[in-house]
Amino acid sequence: MTAAEPTIIATSMGLNRAREPWWPGPVFRYAFELARPTSRPRLCLVATAGGDQQVTVERFRNAFSSGEVEFSSLTLFDKPNVPDVAAHLRQQDVIWVDRGSLANLLAVWRAHQLDGVLRECWEAGVVLVGESAGSLCWFASGTTDSFGDVRAFTDGLALLPYANAVHYEKRRPQFQRLIGEGVLPLGFATDVGAGLHFEGTELVAAISDRRNAGAYRVERTDGGTVLESALEVRRLKRF
């Protein structure tokens, strides 16, 4: 089975990387439940944003080594590691896009035509989830530090027609300024530890894996001021 609606979970959270081995945060279970798998959930890691580092792939694999999840990875450097990328991704219940460089991720995906494939997966009910760059990529625009300093981007995949800011506790003033100036449209933002659950293009929930992690809606009013609204956040139970 697949998700009841096209589903994206855009987060500033994921694995607990402060421990060895890395430990899956509760957002993974949340995504698996939405995917409604008929057997073991199939999870594919896409680590393009971090350059497909094998240490990252292996640490993810170890995090899901219990056998409860059917884990795979898609790497594109220096060539795809599966014979049919589109077929492999369509077979998944959940696709996890890891953190790293958003600009590099988008360029490589477009070179391999993954932008279209991922849209097809989303429309077919494969749950798309990601952290940081893996959160930003689904949106039309937002802010990124891919070039060193934090700046606006406007060339996201645009499955979600909004702006997005991750690590919002550090990027709040700039994100609000860009929305106020009309550089970015209506936006959503997450502190570290929070995430946004969309069905279609509608926000249906804000979630977190720790206390005091906030999620926000940020918009420019008719009067030209910027309004930030804190969203009600549901704290997820750990594995």
N, C-alpha and C positions, 0 to 999 in steps of 0.2 A: 504494500500500500504506500501511498504518498500523502503529503500534507493536504488537508482539506482545501486550503487556499495557497496561492503562491506566497511563500514565506521567506522573510529575511530577518535575521537576528544580528544587529550591528552593535558591536560591543567594545568596551575598553577593559575586557577581562578574558580569561580563558584557562590555560593551565597554570597551576602553581609552580613557578620555576625557581622558587627559593629553596626547594627541597630536592633531594636526590633519592629515587628518580623523580622526575616531574610528575605532578599529580593532576588528574582532570578536575577542573572546577565544575560546579553544578550546572553551568550553562550547557554542558554537553548532554546531560540527562534531559534537560528541558528541551533541547533540540530533537533528541531521539523520540521523545514522547509526541512532539508535534509531527514528526515524520511518519508515525504509525507503522513501523516495520512489522512484517509478518513473522520474522525470525530474528536472528541477531542483527542489530542495526549495522548498516554498511556506512563507514565513515572514510572519506577521502580527504587527506591533507593536501592543500595546494600551498607550497612554500615559496612561490615565485618571488614575492617581495623581499625575501631574505637571501635571494640568490640560490635557492635550492640546496642549502648547506646540508650535507649528509648528517652532520651531528644533530641538526634540528629534526630531521626525518627520523633518525634512530631514537631520539629522546621521546618524540611523539609515539613511535611504535612501542617503546617500553612502557609508556604511560597507559597503553591499552593492551598490555600483554596478558591480561587475565583470561582472554578468550571470550569475554562477554560481548565484544565488539569486533566486527570484521573490518580490520584496518587496512587501508592502502594509501599510497601517496601518488600524486602526479608531479613529476619534475620535468622541466623543459630545457634545462641546461645539461649537456650541450645539445641534446636532442631529446624528444619525448621518450619517457621510459615505458610507455605502453603503445601498442601498435595502432590503436584507434582511440584517440583522446576523447572524442565526442561520445563514443559508445561507452567508454569507461565511466565518464562523469554521469551519463544518464542512468547508469545502473546503481548509483549511490542513493542512500537515504538522506545523508547529510554531507555537505561539502564545507570543509573548514578552510578558510583563507587566513594564513598567518600574517604576522606583522612584518614591517620592514619598509622599503621604499615604495610609496604609492606610484610615483612617476615611472619607475622602472617596471613595476607590476603591469600598469596599463599599457606601456609600450610593448612589452613581451607578449601579453595576452592578445593584443590586436594583431601582432605579427603572426600569431598562431591561430587567429580567428576564434579565440576563446570568448570574446565578448558576445558573439552571437550564440555560441554553444551554451554559455552560462544563462543567458536569457531564456533559451529553450528549456534548460533544466528547471529554472525558477517557475516558468509557466506550467511545466509538467508536474510540479509538486515536490521536487527535490529541495530540501531545506538548505538555504545558503546562510552560512554563519561566518563571522570573522572578527578578528581583533585588530584595532588600530588601522593600519592600511587595509586590512581585511574587513573593516567596518566602513571606511571612507569610500572604497571602490564602488559600492552599489549606488551611491548618491550622484546627483548631477554636479555637485560642487561642494566646497568646504575649505578647510585649511590643512596644509601639510608641511612637514619639515624635510621633504624629499631633497630639497636643494640647499639644505643647511639651515637657513633662517626659515621661520614659519611664514608662509604666504598663502594666498588664495589659489585654488585650482578650480577650473570650470569645465573640465573634460572627463568627468567620471562616467561610469557606465549608464547612469541616469535611469536605472530601474526604479529608483525612488527620486522624485523630482524636487528634492530639497537640498539644502546645504547641511553639512555635518561637521561637527568638531569633536574630536576625541581628546582625552587628557584636558578636559575643559577647565579644570581648576587652575591650569597654567595659561590657558589661551582665551579666557573669557573676554578681556577688554578688546583684543583684536577681532575676535569673531563678531562681537556686537558692533564694533565700528564698521566692519565690512558690510554687515547687514544694513546698518543705518545709512551708509553711503550708497546702497543699492548695488554694490558689487556682487553680493550674494543674496539669494531669495530667502524666504522662510526657512528656518533651520532648526535642527535638533542637536543636542550635545550631551555627552556623557563624561562624568568623572571616572577616574580609574576605579574599576570594580562594578561599573554599571553597564547596562545594555538596553537596546531598543528592539522591540518585537513588532514587525510590520506584517500585515496580511494584505496582499495586493500592495497598494500604496498608502494604506491606512495604518496609523500607529494604534496598536491594540493594547500594548503593555510596556511598562518600563520595569526592568529587573535589576537585581544586584546580587553580588556574592559576598558582601561585607557591609558593615554598618557605615552610615553617613556617606555612601556613594550615591550621588545625585544624578538625575537626568532632567533635561530642560527643553522647553520649546522657546525659540527666540525669533521674534518677528518685528518688522518695521511697521509702526502704526500709520494711519492716514496723516497724522500730524508730523510725521518724520522722526519721532522718537523711537527708541528700541525698547520693546517689552520682553522681559524674560519671565517665563512661568515655570516654576518647579513642578515636575510631574510626580504623581503618586508612584512610588517605587515598591515593588514586591521583592522581598528578600528570599532568595532561593535556598533550599536546604542543601547541604553538602552531600556528596556521595556517601 
